[in-house]
């Protein structure tokens, strides 16, 4: 065998009790599991010879688990820009699901690509003038092929699966106008979604507080979801509100996907802002009722209370109509800018989930122009405004214009009780929602998975370590319909993580958000060491994981 881990504690991803065993890997697969003191999952019985390999690692004190699956990642360009990608590799993530929140870089034409690059500069960089990625693709299949090529044809750091982004599809077909799609346009969007799924996408995402995806009606989304269902995919919406009207927004997605016969995965399923404090049980009751009635639902969350998005996303949807250049023109117009301010501060804009914006809770975490960082990053909008002797909206407006919609922000609007209650649910999975761009990113990008293990399982006892691992492995693998991942089983892919249950912890904090985890010495993809002794090896074992055909 290639590698044997001796005397390791196996947490197999099922949620069942852990056990001690020798685990052997060969040819990128799990080839032997010899349990201590009894028959093994690999057929080994007491007295039989323990597996041997070209490399044997004494792993007493470590736990071996399936590699973690990040169900909500924003590494769409990072995977092509950074061969190390330690943000995820060091956490034990072996697969990321990208193309999230309805906005990504395929399928596109030249016009749409330029518009999307400008729209989500705050998520991924890649804005006008950024030459760090070549953008040679236009279709979903071409983008997936580009990921597989990776760096000099050797691949990428970790595996990646892709969701067709509904907002990008709408931008390509309808544009950035707030109007219903015509029957011909709806047909063309359905065709593009079907093509993306046929080329390997695992489902479709939406960002229904982001333009232009938010302009889609329920009827339009239902038609697209029927296509997703027919191709064996799932729908992953960032729904219309996580603040005022959050429960109604969840109900809308459940009803819509049930009409379409489409599996539903709720993105970063939180209950935020003051209006939702303590209301997680209401959401969970809604989910339980739908599940009992036969709905196919899963969800993901990150184990932190603040959220993260772009500053421009907080504007009212009407201000985003027409695309990025139209937004900048409105911001420069004094009268229109005042309308935007009133909608955000008094009415509660739909971009800010129907809740009047609290500028003291909006922290600037990144800018596209590094010359703007020193005066803004790490400060709340209100705090930066006080330093400049102006009102908060004046600071926000000035920064949006100067940085061409590039600023990223943390929103300190979550509630710890809601976070803990939701993560316990039986259909919960882990998703970092990790935005890697910016001078001071949210620590969830570098810390989500060890934070689940160390803080919420070991320290707080929100769930057992075995149950926690199941949330991060077999549950997402089941949603993605990956029959040979997510469990430690004979013949399964050797995408594995070894961690120390006593010391595993997120190193990332809000003060030092790019610090790497502790207590995760080994990460393997297809049996190859991506992390060894806690250090990145340089191995590029990641490839795209493409949709398994329905049936």
C-alpha positions as CSV (number, residue, x, y, z in Angstrom):
1,X,0.0,0.0,0.0
2,X,1.1,3.6,-0.5
3,X,0.4,4.9,3.0
4,X,-0.8,3.4,6.3
5,X,-2.0,5.3,9.3
6,X,-1.5,3.2,12.4
7,X,-3.6,3.3,15.6
8,X,-5.7,6.2,14.5
9,X,-9.1,7.2,15.8
10,X,-11.5,6.8,12.9
11,X,-14.4,9.3,12.9
12,X,-15.9,7.8,9.8
13,X,-18.4,10.6,8.9
14,X,-21.6,8.5,9.6
15,X,-22.2,10.2,13.0
16,X,-21.7,6.8,14.7
17,X,-19.2,6.0,17.4
18,X,-15.5,6.4,16.5
19,X,-13.1,3.5,16.7
20,X,-9.4,2.8,16.6
21,X,-7.9,1.2,13.5
22,X,-5.0,1.0,11.0
23,X,-6.1,2.6,7.7
24,X,-4.3,1.8,4.5
25,X,-4.4,3.8,1.3
26,X,-3.5,2.6,-2.2
27,X,-4.0,4.1,-5.6
28,X,-5.9,7.1,-4.2
29,X,-8.5,4.9,-2.5
30,X,-9.0,3.5,1.0
31,X,-7.7,0.0,0.7
32,X,-7.7,-1.4,4.2
33,X,-9.4,-0.7,7.6
34,X,-8.2,-2.9,10.3
35,X,-10.0,-2.3,13.5
36,X,-8.4,-2.7,16.9
37,X,-9.8,-5.7,18.9
38,X,-12.3,-6.9,16.4
39,X,-13.4,-7.5,12.8
40,X,-12.6,-4.6,10.7
41,X,-14.5,-2.8,8.0
42,X,-11.9,-4.1,5.7
43,X,-12.4,-7.7,6.7
44,X,-9.4,-7.8,9.2
45,X,-9.9,-10.0,12.2
46,X,-7.9,-10.3,15.4
47,X,-4.6,-12.1,14.8
48,X,-4.5,-11.2,11.1
49,X,-1.5,-9.2,9.9
50,X,-1.9,-5.5,10.1
51,X,-1.7,-3.6,6.8
52,X,1.8,-2.5,5.7
53,X,2.8,0.2,3.3
54,X,5.6,2.1,1.7
55,X,5.0,4.8,4.2
56,X,3.7,4.2,7.7
57,X,2.6,7.0,10.0
58,X,2.1,6.4,13.7
59,X,-1.1,8.4,14.3
60,X,-1.9,7.7,17.9
61,X,-3.7,10.8,19.3
62,X,-5.0,11.8,15.9
63,X,-8.5,11.5,14.4
64,X,-8.9,10.5,10.8
65,X,-12.0,11.7,9.1
66,X,-13.3,12.2,5.5
67,X,-12.1,15.5,3.9
68,X,-14.4,18.4,4.7
69,X,-16.8,19.7,2.1
70,X,-17.3,23.4,2.0
71,X,-20.9,23.8,0.7
72,X,-20.7,27.5,0.2
73,X,-17.4,28.9,-1.1
74,X,-16.3,32.0,-3.0
75,X,-13.0,30.6,-4.4
76,X,-14.1,31.0,-8.0
77,X,-10.9,32.9,-8.9
78,X,-8.7,32.1,-5.9
79,X,-8.4,28.5,-7.1
80,X,-6.9,29.9,-10.3
81,X,-4.8,32.6,-8.7
82,X,-3.2,30.9,-5.7
83,X,-1.8,27.4,-6.1
84,X,-1.3,27.0,-2.3
85,X,-4.8,28.0,-1.4
86,X,-4.0,27.5,2.3
87,X,-7.2,29.2,3.4
88,X,-9.0,26.0,2.6
89,X,-6.4,23.3,2.4
90,X,-5.1,24.0,5.9
91,X,-8.6,23.6,7.3
92,X,-9.0,20.1,5.9
93,X,-11.3,21.1,3.1
94,X,-10.9,18.8,0.2
95,X,-13.9,20.0,-1.9
96,X,-15.5,23.4,-2.3
97,X,-18.8,24.2,-4.0
98,X,-18.4,27.5,-5.9
99,X,-20.6,29.5,-8.3
100,X,-22.6,30.7,-5.2
101,X,-25.2,33.5,-4.6
102,X,-26.2,33.7,-8.3
103,X,-23.1,35.5,-9.5
104,X,-20.0,33.9,-11.0
105,X,-18.0,33.8,-14.3
106,X,-19.8,31.3,-16.5
107,X,-21.8,31.1,-18.7
108,X,-21.0,34.6,-20.1
109,X,-20.2,36.5,-23.2
110,X,-17.7,39.3,-23.3
111,X,-20.2,42.0,-22.2
112,X,-21.6,40.0,-19.3
113,X,-18.1,38.9,-18.1
114,X,-17.0,42.5,-17.9
115,X,-20.2,43.4,-16.0
116,X,-20.0,40.5,-13.5
117,X,-16.3,41.1,-12.9
118,X,-17.1,44.7,-11.9
119,X,-20.2,43.6,-9.9
120,X,-18.4,41.1,-7.6
121,X,-14.9,42.7,-7.4
122,X,-15.5,42.9,-3.6
123,X,-16.0,39.1,-3.4
124,X,-13.1,37.8,-5.6
125,X,-11.1,40.7,-7.0
126,X,-10.9,40.2,-10.7
127,X,-12.2,43.6,-11.5
128,X,-11.3,45.8,-14.5
129,X,-7.5,45.9,-14.9
130,X,-6.9,42.8,-12.8
131,X,-4.7,40.5,-14.9
132,X,-4.1,37.8,-12.2
133,X,-6.6,35.4,-14.0
134,X,-6.8,34.9,-17.7
135,X,-10.6,34.6,-18.2
136,X,-10.2,32.5,-21.3
137,X,-13.5,30.6,-20.9
138,X,-17.1,31.5,-21.6
139,X,-19.1,28.4,-21.0
140,X,-19.5,26.3,-17.8
141,X,-17.7,23.4,-19.4
142,X,-14.8,25.7,-20.4
143,X,-14.5,27.1,-16.9
144,X,-14.5,23.6,-15.4
145,X,-11.8,22.6,-17.9
146,X,-9.8,25.6,-16.9
147,X,-10.0,24.6,-13.3
148,X,-8.8,21.0,-14.2
149,X,-5.9,22.5,-16.1
150,X,-5.1,24.6,-13.1
151,X,-1.4,25.5,-12.9
152,X,0.7,24.3,-15.8
153,X,-1.8,21.5,-16.3
154,X,-1.3,20.0,-12.9
155,X,-4.7,21.0,-11.4
156,X,-5.7,23.0,-8.4
157,X,-5.2,22.9,-4.6
158,X,-8.5,21.2,-3.7
159,X,-11.5,19.8,-5.5
160,X,-14.3,22.0,-6.8
161,X,-17.9,21.6,-7.8
162,X,-19.9,24.4,-9.6
163,X,-23.4,25.8,-9.4
164,X,-24.8,27.6,-12.5
165,X,-25.3,31.2,-11.2
166,X,-28.8,32.3,-12.0
167,X,-28.0,36.0,-11.8
168,X,-25.3,35.7,-14.3
169,X,-27.6,33.7,-16.6
170,X,-30.2,36.5,-16.3
171,X,-27.6,39.2,-17.0
172,X,-26.6,37.3,-20.1
173,X,-30.1,36.9,-21.5
174,X,-32.2,39.8,-20.0
175,X,-29.5,42.2,-18.9
176,X,-29.6,44.2,-15.7
177,X,-33.2,45.6,-16.0
178,X,-35.8,45.1,-13.4
179,X,-38.5,43.6,-15.6
180,X,-40.1,40.2,-16.2
181,X,-38.4,38.0,-18.7
182,X,-40.3,37.3,-21.9
183,X,-41.2,33.8,-22.8
184,X,-38.4,33.7,-25.3
185,X,-35.9,34.9,-22.7
186,X,-37.1,32.4,-20.2
187,X,-36.6,29.7,-22.8
188,X,-33.1,30.9,-23.4
189,X,-32.3,30.9,-19.7
190,X,-33.6,27.4,-19.3
191,X,-31.4,26.3,-22.2
192,X,-28.3,27.9,-20.6
193,X,-29.0,26.3,-17.2
194,X,-29.5,22.9,-18.9
195,X,-26.2,23.3,-20.9
196,X,-24.4,24.2,-17.7
197,X,-25.7,21.1,-15.9
198,X,-24.9,18.9,-18.9
199,X,-21.4,20.3,-18.8
200,X,-20.9,19.3,-15.2
201,X,-22.5,21.8,-12.8
202,X,-24.1,20.2,-9.8
203,X,-27.1,22.6,-9.5
204,X,-28.1,26.3,-9.7
205,X,-27.6,29.2,-7.2
206,X,-29.4,32.5,-6.8
207,X,-28.6,35.7,-5.0
208,X,-32.1,37.1,-4.4
209,X,-30.8,40.3,-2.7
210,X,-28.3,40.9,-5.4
211,X,-28.9,42.4,-8.9
212,X,-29.9,41.2,-11.4
213,X,-30.9,37.8,-10.0
214,X,-33.3,39.4,-7.5
215,X,-35.4,40.8,-10.4
216,X,-36.6,37.2,-11.2
217,X,-40.2,36.3,-10.2
218,X,-41.2,33.1,-8.5
219,X,-42.6,31.8,-11.8
220,X,-39.3,32.4,-13.6
221,X,-37.3,30.7,-10.8
222,X,-39.7,27.8,-10.8
223,X,-39.2,27.2,-14.5
224,X,-35.4,27.2,-14.0
225,X,-35.7,24.9,-11.0
226,X,-37.7,22.4,-13.1
227,X,-34.7,22.2,-15.5
228,X,-32.3,21.7,-12.5
229,X,-34.5,18.9,-11.2
230,X,-34.7,17.2,-14.6
231,X,-30.9,17.1,-14.6
232,X,-30.5,15.7,-11.1
233,X,-29.2,18.9,-9.6
234,X,-30.3,21.0,-6.6
235,X,-31.2,24.7,-6.1
236,X,-29.1,26.8,-3.7
237,X,-30.7,30.2,-3.1
238,X,-29.5,33.1,-1.1
239,X,-33.1,34.0,-0.6
240,X,-34.9,37.4,-0.5
241,X,-34.3,38.3,3.1
242,X,-32.3,37.3,6.2
243,X,-33.8,40.2,8.1
244,X,-37.4,41.5,8.0
245,X,-39.5,38.9,6.4
246,X,-36.9,36.2,6.7
247,X,-39.4,33.4,7.5
248,X,-41.6,34.4,4.6
249,X,-38.5,34.3,2.3
250,X,-37.7,30.7,3.5
251,X,-41.3,29.7,3.0
252,X,-41.1,31.1,-0.6
253,X,-38.1,29.0,-1.4
254,X,-39.6,25.8,0.1
255,X,-42.9,26.3,-1.8
256,X,-41.2,27.2,-5.1
257,X,-38.9,24.1,-5.1
258,X,-41.7,21.8,-4.1
259,X,-43.7,23.0,-7.1
260,X,-40.7,22.4,-9.3
261,X,-39.9,19.0,-7.8
262,X,-36.4,20.3,-7.1
263,X,-34.1,19.5,-4.1
264,X,-33.4,22.6,-2.0
265,X,-30.2,23.6,-0.3
266,X,-30.6,26.8,1.8
267,X,-27.5,29.0,1.6
268,X,-26.0,30.4,4.9
269,X,-29.4,29.7,6.6
270,X,-29.3,32.4,9.3
271,X,-31.8,34.6,11.1
272,X,-30.1,38.0,11.4
273,X,-30.8,41.5,12.7
274,X,-32.7,42.5,15.8
275,X,-36.0,41.5,14.4
276,X,-34.9,37.8,14.4
277,X,-33.1,37.4,17.7
278,X,-34.2,34.2,19.3
279,X,-36.4,33.1,16.3
280,X,-34.3,30.2,15.0
281,X,-36.9,27.7,16.5
282,X,-39.5,29.1,14.2
283,X,-37.2,28.5,11.2
284,X,-36.5,24.9,12.4
285,X,-40.2,24.2,12.9
286,X,-40.8,25.4,9.3
287,X,-38.1,23.1,8.0
288,X,-39.3,20.1,10.1
289,X,-42.9,20.5,8.8
290,X,-41.7,20.7,5.2
291,X,-39.4,17.6,5.7
292,X,-42.2,15.7,7.2
293,X,-44.4,16.5,4.2
294,X,-41.7,15.0,1.9
295,X,-39.6,18.0,0.9
296,X,-35.9,17.4,0.1
297,X,-34.1,20.1,2.0
298,X,-30.6,20.7,3.3
299,X,-28.8,23.9,4.5
300,X,-25.5,25.3,5.4
301,X,-24.2,27.8,7.9
302,X,-20.9,29.2,9.1
303,X,-20.2,29.2,12.9
304,X,-19.9,33.0,13.4
305,X,-22.4,35.8,14.1
306,X,-21.3,38.5,11.6
307,X,-22.0,38.3,7.9
308,X,-19.9,39.5,5.0
309,X,-20.9,41.0,1.7
310,X,-20.1,43.9,-0.6
311,X,-21.1,47.5,0.4
312,X,-22.9,48.0,-2.9
313,X,-25.2,45.0,-2.1
314,X,-26.8,47.0,0.7
315,X,-28.3,49.5,-1.8
316,X,-32.0,49.2,-2.8
317,X,-32.5,47.0,-5.9
318,X,-33.7,49.9,-8.0
319,X,-30.3,51.5,-7.6
320,X,-28.7,48.5,-9.2
321,X,-30.8,48.4,-12.3
322,X,-28.7,48.7,-15.5
323,X,-25.5,47.2,-14.0
324,X,-22.4,48.6,-12.3
325,X,-21.9,51.7,-14.5
326,X,-25.5,52.7,-14.0
327,X,-25.0,52.3,-10.2
328,X,-22.0,54.7,-10.3
329,X,-24.0,57.2,-12.2
330,X,-26.8,57.2,-9.7
331,X,-24.3,57.6,-6.8
332,X,-22.8,60.6,-8.5
333,X,-26.2,62.3,-8.9
334,X,-27.0,64.3,-5.7
335,X,-30.8,63.9,-5.9
336,X,-30.7,60.2,-6.7
337,X,-28.0,59.6,-4.0
338,X,-30.3,61.2,-1.4
339,X,-33.1,58.8,-2.5
340,X,-30.7,55.9,-1.9
341,X,-29.8,57.2,1.5
342,X,-33.4,57.6,2.5
343,X,-34.2,54.1,1.4
344,X,-31.3,52.6,3.3
345,X,-31.5,54.6,6.5
346,X,-35.2,55.2,6.9
347,X,-37.2,52.7,4.9
348,X,-35.0,49.7,5.1
349,X,-33.8,48.8,1.6
350,X,-34.3,45.3,0.1
351,X,-30.5,45.1,-0.3
352,X,-30.2,45.4,3.5
353,X,-33.0,42.8,4.0
354,X,-35.7,45.3,4.8
355,X,-34.0,46.7,7.9
356,X,-32.8,50.3,8.2
357,X,-29.0,50.2,8.0
358,X,-27.0,50.6,11.2
359,X,-23.7,52.1,10.0
360,X,-22.1,51.3,13.4
361,X,-22.6,47.6,12.5
362,X,-21.1,47.8,9.0
363,X,-17.3,47.3,9.2
364,X,-15.2,48.0,6.1
365,X,-13.2,44.8,5.5
366,X,-11.6,45.3,2.1
367,X,-11.2,47.7,-0.8
368,X,-10.1,47.1,-4.4
369,X,-7.8,50.2,-4.4
370,X,-5.1,49.6,-1.8
371,X,-4.6,53.4,-1.5
372,X,-8.0,53.5,0.2
373,X,-7.3,50.8,2.7
374,X,-5.5,52.8,5.5
375,X,-8.3,55.3,5.9
376,X,-11.1,52.8,5.8
377,X,-10.4,49.1,6.4
378,X,-11.1,47.9,9.9
379,X,-13.4,50.9,10.7
380,X,-17.1,50.9,10.7
381,X,-18.7,53.2,8.2
382,X,-19.9,55.3,11.1
383,X,-16.4,55.4,12.6
384,X,-14.8,56.4,9.4
385,X,-17.4,59.1,8.9
386,X,-16.6,60.5,12.3
387,X,-12.9,60.6,11.5
388,X,-13.8,62.5,8.2
389,X,-16.3,64.8,9.9
390,X,-19.2,63.7,7.7
391,X,-22.4,61.7,7.8
392,X,-22.1,57.9,7.3
393,X,-23.9,57.9,4.0
394,X,-21.4,60.5,2.7
395,X,-18.5,58.2,3.6
396,X,-20.2,55.1,2.1
397,X,-21.1,57.0,-1.1
398,X,-17.6,58.5,-1.5
399,X,-16.0,55.1,-0.9
400,X,-18.3,53.3,-3.4
401,X,-17.5,55.8,-6.1
402,X,-13.7,56.0,-5.4
403,X,-13.4,52.2,-5.3
404,X,-15.7,51.6,-8.2
405,X,-18.1,49.5,-6.1
406,X,-15.2,47.4,-4.7
407,X,-15.6,47.7,-0.9
408,X,-16.3,44.5,1.1
409,X,-18.0,44.8,4.5
410,X,-18.7,42.8,7.7
411,X,-22.2,43.1,9.0
412,X,-22.4,42.6,12.7
413,X,-26.0,41.5,12.8
414,X,-26.1,37.9,13.9
415,X,-27.2,36.2,17.1
416,X,-25.2,33.4,18.9
417,X,-28.4,31.6,20.0
418,X,-29.7,31.3,16.5
419,X,-26.3,30.1,15.2
420,X,-26.1,27.3,17.7
421,X,-29.7,26.2,17.3
422,X,-29.5,26.0,13.5
423,X,-26.2,24.1,13.4
424,X,-27.7,21.3,15.4
425,X,-30.4,20.5,12.8
426,X,-30.3,17.1,11.1
427,X,-30.1,18.5,7.6
428,X,-27.3,21.1,8.5
429,X,-24.0,21.1,6.7
430,X,-21.0,23.4,6.9
431,X,-20.3,26.3,4.5
432,X,-17.7,29.0,5.1
433,X,-19.2,31.6,2.7
434,X,-15.5,32.6,2.7
435,X,-14.7,35.8,0.9
436,X,-10.9,35.6,0.5
437,X,-10.5,39.1,-1.0
438,X,-9.8,42.2,0.9
439,X,-7.3,43.4,3.5
440,X,-9.3,42.2,6.5
441,X,-11.6,39.4,5.5
442,X,-14.1,37.6,7.7
443,X,-12.2,34.9,9.6
444,X,-14.7,32.3,8.5
445,X,-12.8,32.1,5.2
446,X,-9.8,30.6,7.1
447,X,-11.4,29.2,10.2
448,X,-14.9,27.7,9.7
449,X,-14.1,24.0,9.9
450,X,-11.7,23.9,12.8
451,X,-14.0,26.4,14.6
452,X,-16.8,23.9,14.3
453,X,-14.6,21.1,15.6
454,X,-12.7,23.0,18.3
455,X,-15.2,25.5,19.7
456,X,-18.6,24.1,19.0
457,X,-18.0,20.4,19.3
458,X,-15.2,20.1,21.8
459,X,-15.4,23.2,23.9
460,X,-19.1,24.0,23.9
461,X,-20.6,20.5,23.4
462,X,-23.2,21.8,20.9
463,X,-22.9,18.4,19.3
464,X,-20.5,15.4,19.6
465,X,-17.3,15.4,17.6
466,X,-18.7,12.4,15.6
467,X,-21.9,14.3,14.8
468,X,-20.0,17.4,13.9
469,X,-17.9,15.5,11.4
470,X,-21.0,14.0,9.8
471,X,-22.3,17.6,9.2
472,X,-19.1,18.4,7.4
473,X,-18.6,15.2,5.4
474,X,-21.3,12.6,4.7
475,X,-24.3,15.1,4.7
476,X,-22.8,17.4,2.0
477,X,-21.6,14.4,0.0
478,X,-25.2,13.0,0.0
479,X,-26.5,16.4,-1.2
480,X,-23.9,16.4,-4.0
481,X,-24.7,12.7,-4.8
482,X,-21.1,11.6,-4.4
483,X,-21.3,7.9,-3.6
484,X,-17.6,7.4,-2.9
485,X,-16.9,10.5,-0.7
486,X,-17.9,11.7,2.7
487,X,-17.3,8.4,4.6
488,X,-14.3,6.4,5.6
489,X,-15.2,3.1,3.8
490,X,-13.3,0.6,1.8
491,X,-13.0,1.7,-1.8
492,X,-13.9,5.3,-1.1
493,X,-11.7,8.1,-2.4
494,X,-8.8,8.8,0.0
495,X,-9.8,12.5,0.5
496,X,-9.0,12.6,4.2
497,X,-8.1,14.9,7.1
498,X,-6.2,14.0,10.3
499,X,-6.6,16.3,13.2
500,X,-5.9,16.4,16.9
501,X,-9.2,16.5,18.8
502,X,-7.6,18.1,21.8
503,X,-5.9,21.0,20.0
504,X,-7.7,21.6,16.8
505,X,-8.8,25.3,16.6
506,X,-9.2,28.1,14.2
507,X,-6.3,30.4,14.2
508,X,-8.2,33.1,12.3
509,X,-9.7,35.9,14.3
510,X,-11.3,39.2,13.4
511,X,-8.0,40.9,14.3
512,X,-5.8,38.4,12.4
513,X,-8.2,36.8,9.9
514,X,-5.6,35.0,7.7
515,X,-4.0,33.0,10.6
516,X,-4.0,29.3,9.8
517,X,-5.6,26.6,12.1
518,X,-3.8,24.5,14.6
519,X,-4.1,20.8,15.2
520,X,-4.5,19.7,11.6
521,X,-1.3,18.0,10.6
522,X,-2.4,16.0,7.5
523,X,-4.8,16.6,4.6
524,X,-4.9,14.2,1.7
525,X,-6.7,14.4,-1.7
526,X,-6.8,11.1,-3.7
527,X,-4.2,9.8,-1.3
528,X,-1.7,12.6,-2.0
529,X,-0.5,14.8,0.9
530,X,-1.8,18.3,0.4
531,X,-0.8,19.2,4.0
532,X,2.0,17.5,5.8
533,X,3.1,18.3,9.4
534,X,0.8,21.3,9.2
535,X,2.5,22.7,6.1
536,X,1.3,23.0,2.5
537,X,3.2,20.5,0.4
538,X,2.7,22.1,-3.1
539,X,0.8,19.1,-4.3
540,X,-2.0,20.1,-6.7
541,X,-4.4,17.1,-6.4
542,X,-7.6,19.1,-6.8
543,X,-9.9,18.5,-9.8
544,X,-13.5,19.4,-10.7
545,X,-16.3,17.2,-9.4
546,X,-18.9,17.1,-12.1
547,X,-22.6,16.3,-11.8
548,X,-23.5,12.6,-11.6
549,X,-26.2,11.9,-14.2
550,X,-29.8,11.6,-12.8
551,X,-31.0,8.1,-12.1
